Amino acid sequence: MYFQTQFVGHFKILLFASVALNLYLVRISNGLVFDDHPLNSTVEAKGAVSLTCIVEFDKKDANQYNMKWKKDGEYIASDRDVKIDLKDQSHFIVTINKGNTRIVYTLMFTTIQNNDRGFYICDVFKNNNRILESNKAFLDVIQIPDERYPLCSISNDIYTEGDDVMLYCISEYTEPPLTLRWTDGDTHVVQIEGQTARLQKRMIANSHLNRYQAVCLLTNSQIPSLQRNCTTQPLTIYYKPRINISQPGLIPTGRQAIFICKTTANPTVTSYKWTTIPTLDNTQYNIDETGQVFMLLNPTYNHNGIMITCEAKNKIGSSSFNFTITIQAFENDKTENKDSNKIDSRKNDKSSRDYGNFNDDASSGLSTDIIVIIIVACVVFVVIMAMIPVYYYCLCSRNSSSNQTTIAHQPEVYFEPRDRMTLPLPHTRDTAIWRRSFGAQAPDDKEVDAMYLEIQSNHYIYATASRCNTIR
């Protein structure tokens, strides 16, 4: 084992030395060497990137060499010439710069596409013979599906109840792989067919799926901003009618009973049909113009237990719904059904009863409501009769008091005038103020503080020529 390991080690060393020697001999024989190899790159779709290789040589004759780019084993460009089916400057262009002892060859992607992912090699040719090859450079593209994806579709335009319904969500397959899922959380299957990813969903057609729409979501874990969705067109599912008739409960006698046959169907209902067991005469019921409404005109206790059936039909099929009616039995109807023997015996019992018992039976026959009404009426009558004398007494006493008159003693008032004049002070204006006072007689029971009241007049008497200030 030891000798085997040593042998393998020596073999690797010899192999490496052989390769190095061959490269050295090639360089010497051709005078060429790669000064720069194309490098591995990772770029998002629709981005831009360049791959460059640089060749150096000894002889100053660059025109004798031809440069080519190869992708996954297939040449896509020779010098500046691009393969015909790839000529699109909005996709990539090729540039070459030949100097005296150097050639710079560049592959420039202006808009990266998903299919640009792969290995790229730069080759040097002389006289149509390849004499030098660069290292492989891997261009990794974070692929993004085209703008039109995802696409949602259904297998058929119209389904009939019970058919298999297939829903599809399709997208362009990318690296790294994208994710497709139905937003309602149902299970799904993803199929990869070449460059297409397909998500499908299978259901059984029923009335609840009519107008149903499914939503498909597209995401990529490495591109958080990538979130798209599509919606399937509404499903069209044909199904036979679904019928529902609300139950009215107990039906009173003598009142018209109405029953409505409510339906949901696709396509719409074309006809309605009503049947009864046992069969009723046409005069006992009526059906409206639409056929959906059944009217029992005059229910009686004889209609109790009749089964009524509504049948609706469209082009897919027919459905029916039946129910049994229950007539409400009143006390009068029960008494009518009693046999005549009981009636005759009751008459005989009445004739043999005395007057007191007859009154007791009659009073017991009165309802409680009637008795209460009679008592209330009696109480109201008694109250009214008691209030009449009181009303008349109050009215008469008011009239007698209004006829009496009160005479108020008016005291005699007289005036006793007393005039006086206030003389002006020296060196003031020559005027005099005239004042008047009067006295008034008041009753003896009134307390009066003053006997005379004084009122100052606004009249002034001027005596400008008098030295003794007398009135003129």
Buried (B, 14 or more C-beta within 10 A) or exposed (E): EEEEEEEEEEEEEEEEEEEEEEEEEBBEEBEBBBEBBBEEBEBEBEBEBBBBBBBBBEEEEBEEBBBBBBBEEEEBBBBEEBEEEEEEEEBBBBEBEBEEBEBBBBBEBBBBBBEBBBBBBBBBBEEEEEBBEBBBBEBBBBBBBEEEBBEBEBEEEEBBBEBEBEBBBBBBBBEEBBBBBBEEEEEBEBEEEEEEBBBBBEBEBBBEBBEBEBBBBBBBEEBEEBEBBBEBEEBBBBBBBBBEBEEEEEBEBEEEBEBBBBBBBBEEBEEBBBEBEEEBEEEBBEBEEEBBBBEBEEBEBEBBEBEBBBBBBBEBBBBBBBBEBBBBBEEEEEEEEEEEEEEEEEEEEEEEEEEEEEEEEEEEEEEEEEEEEEEEEEEEEEEEEEEEEEEEEEEEEEEEEEEEEEEEEEEEEEEEEEEEEEBEEEEEEEBBBBBBBEBBEEEEEEEEEEEEEEEEEEEEEEBEEEEEBEEE
